[in-house]
Amino acid sequence: MDGNGRWAAARGLPRLEGHRRGAERIFDIVDHCIDSGIGTLTIFAFSAENWKRPLDEVNGLFKLGEWILRANLTRLSRRQVRLKVIGDLSAMPDFVRLPLEEAIRSSASHQAFTLVVALNYGARQEVIQAVQQIAQEVAAGTLAPNAVDWAALESRLQTAGTPDPDLIIRTSGECRLSNFLLLQSAYAEIVFAPVHWPEFTKEQFQLALDEFAKRERRYGQTPEQLQAKPTA
């Protein structure tokens, strides 16, 4: 969800106003996902690298996130949205972490839709933690080295139990993944939208979905292999 600050600067507004407008946009996209039959949406809300931003902006982001969450809890509950978080919540201020943890608990039984919030998240950090866990299990003798395969690694990622993304959308014309779901996105289709996130309306989202629908997903196979029928 890129371009909040640039959107605000272009209009002579504070950067935090851009973040506020962007945060409001999330829930319109959630509604469109549910109405379109999409089961899971992962949003990159705060990266492990975002701590390098000015302190007043970081604190403002946390306060904004806490306010937006409280303001939309009823809306999310009404639509039976299950909330999950990936990333290191332990470093977050209590006024953000505690309501988030409560929202995660209270929405655990919701089944209509899953909203995954990547918060203080980085894909490289996620992989390091998973590899460290595997190394500890191998050293303890609870996991055989020859049992370490993709399934073993995947089950130790923070996204375990969540389907890999089919489509990744990055707004504001930036054309990189920026440490987001690097392993999980191995076969994802990617759409780079030219508009800033506060301008990313349901109509813009539908354009991205329409583009996705045109793609031929091959997973390393040729079209002929994909079309071939399995033999008994």
C-alpha positions in Angstrom: 0.0 0.0 0.0 2.5 2.6 -1.2 2.4 6.3 -1.9 0.5 7.7 1.1 3.2 10.3 1.9 3.6 11.3 -1.7 -0.1 11.6 -2.2 -0.3 14.0 0.8 2.8 16.0 -0.2 1.3 16.6 -3.7 -1.7 18.2 -2.0 0.2 20.2 0.6 -1.0 17.9 3.4 0.9 16.4 6.3 2.3 12.9 5.6 0.1 11.4 8.4 -3.0 12.7 6.6 -2.0 10.6 3.6 -1.6 7.6 6.0 -5.1 8.3 7.4 -6.7 8.4 4.0 -4.8 5.2 3.1 -6.0 3.4 6.2 -9.6 4.2 5.4 -9.1 2.8 1.9 -8.3 -0.7 3.4 -11.8 -1.4 4.5 -13.3 -0.6 1.1 -10.9 -3.1 -0.5 -11.8 -5.7 2.2 -15.5 -5.2 1.3 -14.7 -5.6 -2.4 -12.7 -8.8 -1.7 -15.5 -10.3 0.2 -18.1 -9.3 -2.5 -15.8 -10.8 -5.2 -15.4 -14.1 -3.4 -11.7 -13.6 -2.4 -10.9 -15.4 0.8 -7.7 -13.8 2.0 -6.1 -10.4 1.8 -2.6 -9.6 3.2 -1.8 -6.0 3.7 1.8 -4.7 4.4 1.0 -2.1 7.1 4.5 -1.6 8.7 7.7 -3.2 7.7 10.7 -4.1 9.9 12.6 -1.3 8.0 9.9 1.4 8.7 11.5 2.0 12.1 14.1 4.1 10.3 11.4 6.7 9.5 11.2 9.9 11.6 10.1 9.2 15.2 7.1 11.5 15.0 5.8 9.7 11.8 6.3 6.2 13.4 4.4 7.2 16.5 1.7 8.9 14.4 1.4 5.7 12.4 0.9 3.6 15.5 -1.7 6.0 17.0 -3.5 6.1 13.6 -3.5 2.3 13.4 -4.9 1.9 16.9 -7.7 4.4 16.1 -8.5 2.8 12.7 -8.7 -0.6 14.3 -11.1 0.4 17.1 -13.3 2.4 14.6 -13.7 -0.5 12.3 -14.0 -3.5 14.7 -17.8 -3.6 14.4 -17.6 -3.4 10.6 -15.1 -6.3 10.5 -17.2 -8.4 12.9 -20.4 -7.8 11.0 -18.7 -9.1 7.8 -17.2 -12.1 9.8 -13.6 -11.1 9.1 -10.9 -13.1 10.9 -7.9 -11.0 11.8 -4.4 -12.4 11.8 -1.0 -10.7 12.2 2.4 -11.7 10.8 5.5 -10.0 12.1 7.0 -9.2 15.5 4.3 -7.7 17.7 6.5 -7.8 20.8 8.2 -4.6 19.7 5.0 -2.7 19.2 3.7 -0.2 21.8 1.1 -1.7 24.2 -1.7 0.7 23.0 -1.4 -0.9 19.6 -0.4 -4.5 20.6 -3.1 -5.1 23.2 -6.2 -4.1 21.1 -4.7 -6.1 18.2 -4.3 -9.2 20.3 -7.9 -8.8 21.6 -9.2 -8.4 18.0 -7.3 -11.5 16.9 -8.8 -13.5 19.8 -12.4 -12.2 19.3 -12.4 -12.8 15.5 -10.8 -16.3 15.7 -14.1 -18.1 14.9 -15.0 -15.9 11.9 -14.9 -17.7 8.6 -16.1 -15.5 5.8 -12.8 -13.8 5.2 -9.2 -13.6 6.5 -7.4 -10.2 6.8 -3.7 -10.7 7.4 -1.8 -7.6 8.6 1.9 -7.6 8.1 3.1 -5.5 11.0 6.8 -5.0 11.9 7.3 -7.7 9.2 10.1 -8.5 6.9 10.4 -11.6 4.7 14.1 -12.1 5.3 13.6 -11.9 9.0 10.8 -14.4 8.8 13.0 -16.9 6.9 15.9 -16.5 9.4 13.5 -17.3 12.3 12.2 -20.4 10.5 15.7 -21.6 9.6 16.8 -21.0 13.2 13.9 -23.1 14.5 14.7 -25.9 12.1 18.4 -25.8 13.1 17.4 -26.0 16.8 15.1 -29.0 16.1 17.8 -30.8 14.1 20.4 -30.1 16.9 17.9 -31.5 19.5 17.4 -34.6 17.4 13.6 -34.0 17.0 14.0 -33.3 13.2 16.1 -35.4 10.8 18.2 -33.3 8.4 16.9 -35.3 5.4 13.3 -34.4 6.5 14.0 -30.7 5.9 12.0 -29.9 2.7 9.8 -27.1 1.5 6.9 -28.4 3.6 9.0 -28.4 6.7 10.2 -24.8 6.0 6.7 -23.6 5.0 5.1 -24.9 8.2 7.6 -22.8 10.3 6.9 -19.5 8.4 4.7 -17.0 10.1 2.1 -17.5 7.3 1.7 -21.3 8.0 -1.9 -22.2 7.4 -2.5 -19.2 5.1 -2.6 -19.8 1.3 0.2 -18.4 -0.8 -0.8 -15.2 -2.6 -2.2 -15.6 -6.1 -1.9 -11.9 -6.8 0.4 -9.2 -5.4 -0.5 -5.5 -6.0 1.8 -2.7 -5.4 0.6 0.9 -5.8 2.3 4.2 -6.7 4.2 2.8 -9.6 7.0 1.2 -7.5 8.1 -2.0 -9.1 9.7 -4.1 -6.4 8.6 -6.5 -3.6 10.4 -4.7 -0.8 10.9 -7.7 1.5 7.3 -8.8 1.3 6.3 -12.5 1.3 9.4 -13.4 -0.8 9.1 -17.2 -0.5 5.3 -17.3 -0.6 5.1 -15.2 -3.7 7.2 -17.6 -5.8 4.4 -18.1 -8.3 2.2 -15.1 -7.6 1.2 -12.8 -10.4 2.2 -9.2 -9.8 0.4 -6.0 -10.8 2.1 -2.6 -10.3 -0.6 0.0 -10.2 0.4 3.6 -11.1 -1.9 5.3 -8.6 -1.0 6.1 -5.0 -2.7 4.0 -2.3 -5.2 6.7 -1.2 -6.4 6.8 -4.8 -6.7 3.0 -5.1 -10.5 2.7 -5.2 -12.6 -0.4 -5.7 -12.6 0.4 -9.4 -8.8 0.4 -9.4 -8.8 -2.9 -7.5 -11.1 -4.4 -10.1 -8.8 -3.4 -12.9 -6.0 -5.4 -11.1 -8.3 -8.4 -10.8 -9.3 -8.1 -14.4 -5.6 -8.1 -15.4 -5.0 -11.1 -13.1 -7.8 -13.0 -14.9 -6.1 -12.6 -18.2 -2.8 -14.1 -17.0 -1.9 -17.7 -17.8 -0.4 -19.3 -14.7 2.1 -21.9 -15.6 4.1 -22.8 -12.4 7.1 -23.6 -14.5 5.1 -25.8 -16.9 4.5 -25.3 -20.6 0.9 -24.7 -21.8 0.9 -28.2 -23.3 1.8 -29.7 -20.0 -0.9 -27.8 -18.2 -3.5 -28.9 -20.8 -2.4 -32.6 -20.7 -4.8 -34.8 -18.8 -3.4 -37.0 -16.1 -3.2 -40.7 -16.8 -4.2 -43.5 -14.5 
